[in-house]
Amino acid sequence: MLHFTCDHCGKELRNGDDRYVVKIEVFAAHDPAEITEDDLEEDHMEAVSQILEELEDGVSDVEPASKHFRYDLCDTCRNKFTRDPLNKETAQKFDFSEN
């Protein structure tokens, strides 16, 4: 039997409880770049070869092209999330005293 908890508040979600799934995909936005003469003359094979070597060695700084997240939410947390998905309302605001 599967057990679910709200990934935001930790409430246990039992059978019959409303459970909502939030899926988020983060990926780089690629705007079409203009190709210049320098781009056409440059040999990119060496750079590609270096990246492939690093990937094989597991030492690459290359981020995955996209990242996926999945969260289970209770009804209350779903309502909060849909009202303010980036949590801007409750973001901590610092009120520094003037020293």
C-alpha positions as CSV (number, residue, x, y, z in Angstrom):
1,M,0.0,0.0,0.0
2,L,1.3,3.4,-1.0
3,H,1.6,6.2,1.6
4,F,1.7,9.8,0.6
5,T,2.5,12.9,2.6
6,C,2.2,16.5,1.6
7,D,5.7,17.6,0.4
8,H,5.0,21.1,1.8
9,C,3.5,20.7,5.2
10,G,4.2,17.0,5.9
11,K,0.5,16.1,6.5
12,E,-0.2,12.4,5.9
13,L,-2.5,12.0,2.9
14,R,-4.9,9.0,3.4
15,N,-7.1,7.3,0.9
16,G,-10.0,9.5,0.2
17,D,-8.0,12.7,1.0
18,D,-7.6,15.2,-1.8
19,R,-4.1,14.9,-3.2
20,Y,-2.6,17.1,-5.9
21,V,0.5,16.6,-7.9
22,V,2.6,19.5,-9.0
23,K,5.1,18.9,-11.8
24,I,7.7,21.5,-12.7
25,E,10.2,21.4,-15.5
26,V,13.1,23.8,-15.6
27,F,15.0,24.2,-18.9
28,A,17.2,26.8,-20.6
29,A,15.4,29.2,-22.9
30,H,17.3,29.2,-26.2
31,D,16.8,32.2,-28.4
32,P,18.0,31.7,-32.0
33,A,21.4,33.2,-32.3
34,E,22.7,34.9,-35.4
35,I,25.5,32.9,-37.1
36,T,28.5,34.9,-38.0
37,E,31.5,34.2,-40.3
38,D,33.7,33.5,-37.2
39,D,31.2,30.8,-36.1
40,L,31.5,29.1,-39.4
41,E,35.3,29.2,-39.4
42,E,35.7,28.0,-35.8
43,D,36.3,24.2,-35.3
44,H,33.9,23.1,-32.7
45,M,34.9,19.4,-32.8
46,E,37.6,19.9,-30.2
47,A,35.2,21.5,-27.7
48,V,32.7,18.7,-28.3
49,S,35.4,16.1,-27.8
50,Q,36.4,17.7,-24.5
51,I,32.9,17.7,-23.2
52,L,32.4,14.0,-24.2
53,E,35.7,13.1,-22.3
54,E,34.5,14.9,-19.2
55,L,31.1,13.2,-19.3
56,E,32.8,9.8,-19.6
57,D,35.1,10.6,-16.6
58,G,32.2,12.0,-14.6
59,V,34.0,15.3,-14.1
60,S,31.8,17.6,-16.2
61,D,30.4,21.0,-15.1
62,V,27.8,20.6,-17.8
63,E,24.3,20.9,-16.3
64,P,21.5,18.6,-17.6
65,A,19.5,20.3,-20.3
66,S,16.4,20.1,-18.1
67,K,15.4,19.2,-14.6
68,H,12.0,17.8,-13.5
69,F,10.4,18.1,-10.1
70,R,7.3,16.4,-8.7
71,Y,5.5,17.2,-5.5
72,D,2.4,15.8,-3.8
73,L,0.3,18.5,-2.0
74,C,-2.7,18.5,0.3
75,D,-5.7,20.6,-0.6
76,T,-4.6,23.5,1.7
77,C,-1.0,23.6,0.3
78,R,-2.4,23.3,-3.3
79,N,-4.5,26.4,-2.7
80,K,-1.5,28.3,-1.3
81,F,0.7,27.2,-4.2
82,T,-1.8,28.2,-6.9
83,R,-2.3,31.6,-5.4
84,D,1.5,32.3,-5.1
85,P,3.6,29.6,-6.9
86,L,6.9,31.5,-6.5
87,N,6.1,32.2,-2.8
88,K,6.6,36.0,-3.2
89,E,4.0,36.9,-0.7
90,T,5.6,35.1,2.2
91,A,9.3,35.6,1.1
92,Q,11.3,36.7,4.1
93,K,11.8,40.5,4.0
94,F,14.6,41.8,6.1
95,D,13.9,44.9,8.2
96,F,17.4,46.1,9.2
97,S,17.6,48.7,11.9
98,E,19.5,51.9,11.2
99,N,22.7,51.7,13.2
